[in-house]
Amino acid sequence: SVLSVDKELESDESVGLGRSREYDAIVIGSGIGGLVAATQLAVKGAKVLVLEKYLIPGGSSGYYERDGFTFDVGSSVMFGFSDK
């Protein structure tokens, strides 16, 4: 079944020309799990909407730049591995 995102937007300017408000899947969060799920669904032809509350995707993954190179540091936020 197709999920519908109902908003009170009627004009083409509000939604964007050619953009549909119906999706096969809605992924909440653009961390590594959400991005992988969304891309795998999209590769198989699903119309996917990814929602993220932060300014950039990636979740708790991180990177740094040095001398013109970008280095992926993987997960930069980890918790829940101790008794405290």
N, C-alpha and C positions, 0 to 999 in steps of 0.2 A: 504494500500500500504506500501511497505517496503522502508525505507529511506536508502540511500547509502552514506557512508562517503568516498569520493574519495580523495585519497592522492596519490602522486607519489611514492608509496612504492610497490616494486615488490617482494622483497625477503621475505621468511618466517621469517627470523630473525627480520626484521623491524616491521612486524605486530604481530609476536608471533605465534608459532605453534598452529594450531587449532582455531585461533581467526578469526571470520568473520568480514567483514567491512560493513555488512548490519544490520540495526536495525529497529525495529518496532517503537521505540520512542527514541528521544534524549532529555535529560533533561539538561538544562543549569542552573547550580548552585546547590550546595549540602547543602543548608539550609534545615530547617525542611520541608518546602513545597516541595522542589525538591526531598528530600529523601523519603518522604511519597508517592509522585506520582510515583517515580521510583519503590519502593517496591511493591506498589499495582499493577502496570502494570506487573512487573516480576512475582508476585504470580499468575497472570492470564495467564502466559505463554508468555508474550511479551519479545523480546530481547531488552534490554534497555541499553543505554550508558548515563552515568552521567558525565558531564564535570564541573570542578571546577577550578578556577584560583588560589585559595589559596592553601597552603600546606596541610591543613587538612579539612575534611568536617565539616559541622555544621552551617555554616552561622554565624549569630550573636548570636548563643547560646553559653553558656559558662559553665565552671566547675572549681572547685578548688579541690585540694587534701590536706588533713590534717590527720596526724597520720595514714597513710595507707588507708584512706577511700577517695573515690571520691564523691563529691557533685555536682549535677546538679543545676545550678542557672537559668536555662531557658534563656530567651532572655536577653542578656547583653547590647544590643544596641537598644535604642528606641528613635524615634524622630517623629515630626509631630503632637504632641498632644497639642501644645500651639499656641498662636497667634504670637509668636516671632520666 
